[in-house]
Amino acid sequence: MPRISTDDGRAALAAVRAAEKPARASLATAVRYLLQLLAEKAPGHTVEVRVPPFGAVQVIEGPRHTRGTPPNVFETDPRTWIALATGAETWADADAAGRISASGTRSDISDLLPLRP
């Protein structure tokens, strides 16, 4: 995945916030930009963070996973990911609403959020 510049990432986030139904390209760029920031903040390969259909990253130092389904997986939809990563929604609220799927003992990444891009 090519690196997204800060300017392009912030522009995509602004476009997503401004539109009720943002363009797919803006939504994809915003999700990928926030995943990129998370990977920079918590490098590693212990937890896989998935935001289908736009991207996934592995984060947090610890045991490396190489084959099959990772033991620690966090997954959510694009809108929820953006809300969590920017602080517009709390982990507890998104979890209570059933918009988070977190499996594995290390899949709770709430301490890394929000990213505040």
C-alpha angles and dihedrals in degrees: 000000000000117000115264114221120235091245093051092045094050091045090053091049091050091050091050092049092048098051129067088209106022123201113271091238092055092047092049093048093047092050093046092046092053091046088052091052091049092051090051092048096047110021117189144085106255102097126039113213112201128190105173133238095011109048156320135213136186116231144170124056118262138078113006119232118212112163139038125351112347115244092230116049132164117189135175142149123273097256093049091047091053091047093049095044094049097042095247089123133025125237090239093055095046091046093048089051090053095243095123128072111192122170129174133043094276100039096101101099095167091118089064094053141125099040095192098209 
